[in-house]
Amino acid sequence: MKKSLVLAMAMALGVTASAYAANPFSDVPAGHWAYDSINKLAAAGVIEGYGDSTFGGDKLMTRYEMAQIVAKAMAKGANVDKLAAEFADELDNLGVRVANLEKKADNVKITGEIRAHYEDYKDTADKDNSKLRSRIWIKGQVNDDWSYTAMLQNEQTFVKDGNSDNKGDEDTKFQRAFVNGRLGGLAVEAGRNNAAIFGGEILSHRADRVKATYGKDVKLAAEFGKLSSTDKGCLADDYYAISLSGKVGALGLEAVYVDVDKDENLKDVAGNKLDNKIWAVGANYAFDKNVGLKAGYLKGDVENAKGEDDGWYAALNYKGAKAAKVGSFGAYVGYYDLAASTMISNGWNTGFANDLRKKHDGFEGWKAGVNYTFAKNIVGTVEYVDLDAKDDSNADDKTLWSQVVFTF
């Protein structure tokens, strides 16, 4: 093995020789120029010598012997792409996959999560829901600039609306299918994905859309989409949104405009769906790495029975559970006063919040929750919501939500 090759291979492993035991080869003296590198490679299991405690440094090496060393170095994570290319045929004969030398990983990655949740809420009577949701995520690399993501979801119902007779009902949907990439200076997403406009306060729902974003510190984004018609009732025929966001130190700012074509939840006296336009401005401030405050003002284009077409919210966050960090936790609390036309469909854990919007002109009230990581990739959340309708119906939403999420 050439001097430069031994040193390069040892450096590629990124571990100092002093961390290992004494050199196992009797024919490599401590003063030899390759002593440290050979010691390191031997300790890492990349080279083994000839089984008689000798290294045989003066012997000629066959291409197959060299291919074995390269294969072992690759398995240890060493960056030996040039060597792998040189010995590709021999590596193939050894059963080593080198189809993508730059990535060192399969082109397609599969991850997933399982969520069990229980919801206790008040509608016209006290009711509860319970489901098990499984999600399988598939991500494939198209090329250096583009990737594809898909998600398959299955839901199994244990209890629905307080009726355990519904147990066993299940539903499986192909809920995500989109590509991400770059076109010049634009970051582009196209396909079916969850659309979260204005932090999810205006819209948090699956949509078929195209979104383009320009900029890094200050971002200008535009998207056009349609809310998924696979749900019960299409929430809107079409929508488009434009947003401008950026940061000034610890302060984040955002302005959003959304134009909604025929919102199902906003209808005239004849029952015809109405168009809507929403303007919103928001800010969030990080006091430190643990505490953050966010607030927003929203204005719609359709007044409710009391003449209201705007709203606001403020929420405080403390830390947050991280799936990879056992014992990490978080807490949050927020107050909301929102007329119906300030939202398209929010992503709250209580489905009754959207009923209050649709049937009762909007809502006002608060929610609070805590989350905790019990074990690696196992996170639990408990949340309480207390909302009152904006009309004079005395309708309200008091929901206790709990869930445990397992990710893999």
C-alpha angles and dihedrals in degrees: 000000000000119000094242092048094053092049093045093049091049093048091049090063090059098215126116118243093229089071091069138071124266120299108279096208118093094200095057108079120207092249095054116120091237097044097108095042094047090047090052096047092048093049090050091053095243096119128030107178121219101307095255096085091266129117098201094214094171095054123100114252123222121228090247092054089050091047089054091054092048091049092052091047090051090051089054091053098255117158100241101141095139092051091045090054092048093051097034094125093050091045090052089053088052090053096251114146112224102158092124110032096173096054103038087199140084115277092233124054125194123200133160152175138216120207128190114190138179124196126191112188145159120237118147083324138008109287141165140206131199129183143164113220124193124190128188116194122201122191125181130182112232094183138317092297105032136055136178126222129190134174131197117198132195124187124193117193120218098170129004125191090344092303114119089188086082092064114124095035110134140178132194122195138172093233105170132040117150145131129228125200149119132273107189106303094346127099105214134196122182131175138037115336140131110285113213109185119185092000090311094297093111097030135001106162143109111276141173101233152142117226130183125188128191128191139028113229092021113034129199113193134181129183140176122198153146125231110245113271090202088084123081101279124359108259095210137355095228139338138187128195138191124195138180119197139166146144135250106193107300092348120094121195133191138178122191138186121190127184113198122195114212105342110208092213095055114065138160124235090275091056096252116147114247133220116240139194122201128196120189139174124189144173137196128193129196110210088186137327091294108040128057135170126200133182138172145185121212133186127190133194100237123070123218124225090281093051094255121144103156142060148172142212140192127193136181123208129194120195114304138229114269117205093218095049116071113217095020115136145174144194135201140181132183143175122216134190107175133162116217096254093058091073139050099189125330126211099231118149090239115074090201091072088072090046089056089051095047101040105023108040096256135305147254130207143083145278133200135181149168132212132194138183107230095180135349108304093001114107129173128200134190120189135177124201127191115181134163126205119250094224125071096263096102088228114156143174121225109171133171109198127187133173144168118208124198115194128192 
